[in-house]
Amino acid sequence: MAEQPVVRLRQVVKTYDDDGLQVTAVAGVTFDIPQQRFSMIVGPSGSGKTTLLNLIGCIDIATSGTIEVRGQDVGRLGDNALTDFRARNIGFIFQNFNLMPVLSAYENVEYPLLLLGLSPRQRRERAMAMLEAVELADKAKHRPNQLSGGQKQRVAIARALVKGPAIVLADEPTANLDSHTGAAIIELMRQVQRDHDATFIFSTHDDHLISQAAETFAIRDGLLVEHRSGAAS
């Protein structure tokens, strides 16, 4: 029996109102994303790939069509249920890191666990374990302005993974890094993906990152124009 996909999109449309003008960002997309692999959504700026990532991440709601994440039709969830589902199932990594500047590296990583109601001891054990996994335990007390770009992205990866999400969404995660640091971050993400059996879904322009893809979904003008499967695992 074939393994169920972690994400299923069926005729997904997303339109926005731009000062009275209807703009279609996603125009009827259908595809499945398999579990526990590196999948890439690629395309030029304005193609709709970040919108798709936001729809999969339950940050945005489709105008029409259905999106199932881990078997759940997320369009049927109310606001509170959707927030809870996102908190428990999905981690996010952003190109601008999105770390809280007033918090230390440790506190940034710990923060998602506060939303899950874990005890202080549980939070500390899990946050420090993730900082060790990204080789930043010695920077636990440093604030973001005391870290390099690569170190900030490592903190962001630890924050995304600390709650043990089934899915990690990464929007241009290497865009603000030099090529050497970007390559190190890609290898780190591959390692934690293997160690934690997580599904990574990226939007990216980075050719090096794209070369690591097990699945590639090419988007143009809100449409799926190509799907390539079976490269890196």
Secondary structure, 3 states (H helix, E strand, C coil): CCCCCCEEEEEEEEEEEECCEEEEEEEEEEEEECCCCEEEEECCCCCCHHHHHHHHCCCCCCCEEEEEECCEEHHHCCHHHHHHHHHHHEEEEECCCCCCCCCCHHHHHHHHHHCCCCCHHHHHHHHHHHHHHCCCHHHCCCCHHHCCHHHHHHHHHHHHHCCCCCEEEEECCCCCCCHHHHHHHHHHHHHHHHHHCCEEEEEECCHHHHCCCCEEEEEECCEEEEEEECCCC
